[in-house]
Amino acid sequence: MNPATVTLTGPAGSTAARAKTARPDVNRDGLRDLLVFFRAGRVATAVGCPLPARSSVSVAISGETVPGGAFEGADTLVVVGHPEQ
């Protein structure tokens, strides 16, 4: 995966640019894994926050592989609360 191409897209079509990547061996299989991190504020903007606690929102992640092929996936984020609450 080419980390520079990875974006997270919210329901309104706005995107959260990736903040940073790391390459630890998370699952201890001897191979380095690629982790992509997004800044919470940018994710909040992409999903249309503020959202009420216990609400859910669909997001998509997309990018390119190192040979240049496209990948994409989707999942649901659940809002568990806000720091002010």
N, C-alpha and C positions, 0 to 999 in steps of 0.2 A: 504494500500500500504506500502511496506517496502522501505523506502527512500534510504537505503544503496544499493539497487539493481537497482536504476533508472539510465539509461544512455540515452544520446542523440546521435544519429548516423547520420552523414552526408552522402552525395552521394558517397563519395569515400570509405565508410566503416569505417572511423576513428570516434572515439567516444570522447565526452566531458564528463568527469566525473562530477557528481553533485558537486556543491560547498557547498551548505547549504540548510537547510529546515527551514520552519517556520510553526506555527500552529495557525494563527489568525482566527477569525470568519469573513471572508471576506464578505459573503452575508447576515450577520446578522440574521441567522436562529436559533441561539442558539447552533450550533454545530461548533466545530473547524474544519477548512479546512486545508488541507496539501498543502503548496506551495513548489515547488522545484526550486532552483535557480542554474543557470549555469554561470560560469565566461565567460565574453564576449570573452576574448582571446582564451579560449578553444573551444568555439562555432565557432569562426572564423577559427581555425585550422581544426575542424571537417567538416566544409562546404567548405573548400578550398579557403579561402580568401588570397589575396585581390580579391574582386569581384567588377565589375563596379556598380556605383549607378544605381538604378532602375532595377537591375537584381533580379531574384528570384531563390531559391534553395530549394529542398525538403529535409526534415529531418524526422527522426523517433524517437520516444521515447518508451522505453520498460523497464520492470522491473517485480517484483513479488508482489503479494498481501501478506498480513500477513499470511493467511493460506497456502501460497506457490504456488498459481496459477499464471500463466503468464498473463501479459497484454501488449498491444502495441497500438500505434497510430501514425499517420503521419500528417504532415501539410507542408505548404510552408512558408519560411521566405523571406521577401522582403528587400533588401538592400536599405536604404534611403539615404545613404551618408557616408562619412568617415570624421573623425575629421580634417584631413589635407585639406579637400576640402572646 
